[in-house]
Amino acid sequence: KLKQFLAPEFVAPEVVNFETLSLATDMWAIGVITYILLSGSSPFLGEDKQQTYTNVSTGSYSFDHSSFADISSLAKDFISKLLKKLPRERNTVAQCLKHQWIQPQVPDVIACPLSLFDAVQSGDVAAVEQVLHLDLTQTDKNGESVLHIAARGDNPEVTRLLLASGASLAVADGAGETPVFHAARRGQAAQLELLVHAGASLTSCNKEGDTPLHIAATWGHLECVRMLVENGALVDATNHLGATPLHLSLSHKHTNVASFLIHGAAADIEVQDTSGDTVLHAAVREGLLSIAQSLCRLGCDTDVPNKQGLYPLHLAARYGHTEIVRCLCLYGCNTEVRNQDGVKAEITALKFGHSDISNLLVKVRNSVTQDTFIRQLLPNNTPLPRFNIQMFGHSGVGKSTLVETLKTGYFGSFFRRSKPLVTAAAQSMPASPNKMHIEMDLTSRRNSLNFDLYNFQYTRGVDVQQVNLSGLGDVTLWDFSGQDMYFCVYHQLLTTSAHTAVLLLVFSLKDSAATQLRQCQFWLSFLQARIPATEPLGPNGVSGNMPHVILVATHADSTHTPRDHTGQYVSEQARSMCASLAEHYHATFHIHPTPVVLDTHQANSPGVKLLKSIVQNVRTAMIQRMPQMTGFCEAVRSWLPSLRKSAQSFPVVSWDGFVDAVRAQVNPLADQKHFSELLTQLQHMGEVIYLKSAEGCLHPDLLVLSPQWLCGPVLGQLLSIDFVAHARITGCYTVEDFQAAFPQTDALGLLRVLETMQLCIECEVDGDLEYEFPCYNLVEALEGLWEENDPRYRGAVYGGVRLHSPQGTVHLLHSVFPRIQIQLRRTVISYRDSDSDLYQWFHGSKLCSGLIESLVTLESSSHTQHSEWIEIKVRGPPTTGPVCFFFIEEILDVIDQVLVEMCPGLSVEKHVLSALDLRNHCGASYCFPPDQLMLALLSEERLNSRLYNPLAECYETLAELITFNSNEVREMLLAADQLSVKCLSTVCRQQLCALLDPPEPLGKDWCLLAVQLALQDKIAAIEASENSPTATLLDIYQGSIGLLIQKLGELGREDARDVLLRSAPLYRINFDLMQTQETPSDSSQNLSR
């Protein structure tokens, strides 16, 4: 039976017709194989198996010009003599072996000197010059002139020489193609430009009716297509099959070319070819969703049948393109249309096994229902009915009390009065600690930021409440705990968009003025690190993503704060601090100029009213930038309670599962764009939390349907002081152990949530599957982890770095380190190498690969309180310098990846440890600061520069410090004076803009810098820009970081120069020179290396 043959396009007609088989049957197969090898397409393949058999039986095939344009006529003849319908007419094996294509019997060039064509073919200009006296109009057996050959070659100078010597642009080869066709086919943009400027015709056609634009579009050469269009090529010209260049680009899946022709060249999107196919038919057939969406948005007619009676909807249903079916329905296609056989698309989908498409079409069969679904997805010009208020501040400042006060209504305020000072003071005192807790001295707390001293009345995790506040309406209140055990998850919970939430920064007037300032600085630095600055930067480096912050001072009643004539508390010290912070963080936050001073126990006080008024004004300002409400979002919000009820014990679903459920229950026409918009809307209202799975993790992205459940009962307990105190000291749990420790919910499901949040990682320990929680790891470091006398490391190479947060910041790396340990474990697992090993303890990890050892630790200074850094040390045997260098670079990449995810707004300085001190195992190693390293690298001695180590009282070279003294590494480094300014991070650019944008008394601002950089002719255009002039200048400037540092020094702007010295990359590895130098400017380049 025919169905026994797996590849019907290879069988001969006698097989299909059940006739006698012979050796000629195999010769037919050789013809088919040759056809496929030369063109990449099959000669007889039809829309389905039956059509394929019909084509084989009738011997119906052709040599498609686009596929056989570069195939010789001899090769086509070879195939033709094998694909004869009658077996006796096919060439035998002997005839094939003697065929001229197999054994050429004529020279490749006819009637013209070989030297002329050989010279042009070689691309050697000197050789071509020697034969220019010959006749340049001569052609070879294919009708090609030397200009044809040059046009498809790689050397434009040969073409230029031939044109100057009189070579004709109008000579057509055997296929009717002039040289410009050959340049377009090969994607030789430089050659094409020469030919076009020399006057080549862009409207001439080959024997298939194709223009050069058809050819360039067929082969997907965007640059050539753009050049042809810009020089007058006819965008809507049709070939003999009625196809436009747009048709051909789509049929060959060149979406970039198609997109340009649609949007950049205004191609006609309604043209039908000789088969009746529009460009929408072509896009749908090939499954090109983005193009189909573009065409529909431009108003393309979705209900045009081709000559087979097939509508685009039928093609999408036939080929299983579900998203395209959704797109067509969304733009109002008629789902009831039938093909010429009277079959609707839903039946076509069933026939070809696409039941999901059939079900979708059944749901929108009724035009009224379809219309309802479509209208539901349109914005209705109303703001979101709920918004977020997120509160931050240290424990004990009164955040939770403020939340309860805000929730109190007008009548309830009569029963909620300020409590006696004795009671209030008692509440701020800690409860009796158990044995593991540290007794807190109240006086010391009032003058420090020590997070090791706990307040035992602290909020567990994040208290999330959805409430209706008088004067504000529906609000989601987020009270973030001030305990640092929870800081490691805040980047996934707090707003990373300026328009997602109003931020309240709460501090207590009972603290000293210095402590109030330090606390506010800490929280603003903490938030700044986790909220990425976005381009384009505005004047003075203002980020395009600036959250609104309101400062709230509590305990006004117990500090005897004076009132004004309206009864409002007034604190000049708080007002002065607010102004100072607003000036310091002007590029990152909109800090409201008026701090709210209040008694958190008085619900109807002037302070609470002022706070609500300010929040309402801020929300009004944010509304213009917030997403609008849609009927789709309203419908999903109405449906969410039923989904939460069905998942009450574990309110978490996969994102894909959520999408499927919404399509099944709410709106089947919603596409990925609508779901992306829906997620943003739900997040702006505090309805859900989206957890993105880590790269390389097998678990899907998750959607938490109840933020209250995750932030309170789960994270609030798992990261609480009590739970950590009783957790396993190693931080490792099996599923069964974790279930016993946390019996409230399904352990495996919860572990997947925690792994997605990067709080733990699944790993194998002694053959058993366990989950490692670095945040629980309290194991002390073992002795002998870094032995000085280890015989394997006699004469070893050493190196190391320290990563510091910016000067003036504290306690920003503490919450990052457990996440680094997670990533180190993931890296080791990905090695799948028995020689690799990772041992981890409290604030430390030892990573080994063979004989290469590294220590990664979180350290703090004994001299400067709360100053902390991440230290990486690497060592290896004497000859392993290059390996050690790349090993430490890989560790830095791991840390950089974590910083990108957790602290995209944090600029981390890289200090380099003394290799000599590390080799001598000194108790304290000297650390060279980044500015000293940069200046040394930019000096004439470069890597041979000698830097003084005051601890060892000797000099060390930069090569010893950075490259492990490896010549191999030296050759692979691109120093800062070889790196484009495009390598600067957004954070670094923002700092430069803040310094150079404002006018300077002596005129040493961005304008004079432009003159220094020889860009004075660009000053007028820069001034006309609405963006930061310094940022615009850096975008225009094509020089290196090193030269920019030099020019800033010559300008006398040491402050801006110091920013670059400390935060610009010191070097990059030259794996790929072009890619390295053109790294986009974004905040992901955190490390100065």
JOHU-V403444 format. One record per helix or strand. SS is the DSSP state (a for helix, b for strand). FROM is the first residue (numbers start at 1). TO is the last residue. If there is no record, write none. Layout:
ss=SS from=FROM to=TO
ss=SS from=FROM to=TO
//
This chain:
ss=a from=2 to=4
ss=a from=8 to=10
ss=a from=13 to=16
ss=a from=23 to=39
ss=a from=49 to=58
ss=a from=65 to=68
ss=a from=73 to=80
ss=a from=87 to=89
ss=a from=93 to=97
ss=a from=114 to=122
ss=a from=125 to=130
ss=a from=146 to=151
ss=a from=156 to=164
ss=a from=179 to=186
ss=a from=189 to=197
ss=a from=212 to=219
ss=a from=222 to=230
ss=a from=245 to=251
ss=a from=255 to=264
ss=a from=279 to=285
ss=a from=289 to=297
ss=a from=312 to=319
ss=a from=322 to=330
ss=b from=338 to=338
ss=b from=344 to=344
ss=a from=345 to=351
ss=a from=355 to=363
ss=a from=367 to=376
ss=b from=379 to=383
ss=b from=386 to=392
ss=a from=399 to=407
ss=a from=412 to=415
ss=a from=421 to=428
ss=a from=442 to=445
ss=b from=462 to=469
ss=b from=473 to=480
ss=a from=484 to=492
ss=b from=501 to=508
ss=a from=513 to=530
ss=a from=539 to=541
ss=b from=547 to=554
ss=b from=563 to=563
ss=b from=569 to=569
ss=a from=572 to=584
ss=b from=589 to=591
ss=b from=596 to=597
ss=a from=606 to=623
ss=b from=628 to=630
ss=a from=631 to=646
ss=b from=652 to=654
ss=a from=655 to=665
ss=a from=672 to=684
ss=b from=689 to=691
ss=b from=702 to=704
ss=a from=707 to=718
ss=a from=721 to=726
ss=b from=732 to=733
ss=a from=735 to=741
ss=a from=747 to=756
ss=b from=761 to=765
ss=b from=768 to=772
ss=a from=774 to=776
ss=a from=791 to=793
ss=b from=797 to=804
ss=a from=814 to=831
ss=b from=836 to=841
ss=b from=844 to=849
ss=b from=852 to=860
ss=b from=868 to=876
ss=a from=881 to=902
ss=b from=908 to=913
ss=a from=915 to=919
ss=b from=927 to=928
ss=a from=930 to=937
ss=a from=942 to=944
ss=b from=946 to=949
ss=b from=954 to=957
ss=a from=958 to=962
ss=a from=967 to=972
ss=b from=973 to=975
ss=a from=976 to=978
ss=b from=980 to=980
ss=a from=981 to=983
ss=a from=986 to=996
ss=a from=1006 to=1012
ss=a from=1016 to=1024
ss=a from=1029 to=1036
ss=b from=1040 to=1040
ss=a from=1041 to=1051
ss=a from=1054 to=1063
ss=b from=1067 to=1069
ss=a from=1073 to=1077
ss=b from=1087 to=1087
//
